Amino acid sequence: MTAQTADEFASRGFAKSRMGNKTGAVDDYNQALIINPNHVRSLINRAYNFYESGEKEQALTTLEKHWR
């Protein structure tokens, strides 16, 4: 079964993140945001994954871009 909705991509991204696949998680969050650019769970989780990967500037950019 392939993810088709923003919620499905976000859930899959969360699962990948929990398994340590931060890059795969961010890819899924990006797909969710293509479907729904205001999908809050994906925005926050994507920023968190960037932060956890040491990409703090990218984490801030993710949040600032959507909440200005």
QUIJOTA-V518536 format. One record per backbone hydrogen bond with DSSP energy under -0.5 kcal/mol. CO is the residue of the C=O (numbers start at 1). NH is the residue of the N-H. If there is no record, write none. Layout:
co->{CO:CO}
nh->{NH:NH}
//
This chain:
co->{5:6:7:8:9:10:11:12:13:14:15:16:17:20:21:22:23:24:25:26:27:28:29:30:31:32:36:38:39:40:41:42:43:44:45:46:47:48:49:50:51:54:55:56:57:58:59:60:61:62:63}
nh->{9:10:11:12:13:14:15:16:17:18:19:21:20:22:25:26:27:28:29:30:31:32:33:34:35:36:39:40:43:44:45:46:47:48:49:50:51:52:53:55:54:56:59:60:61:62:63:64:65:66:67}
//
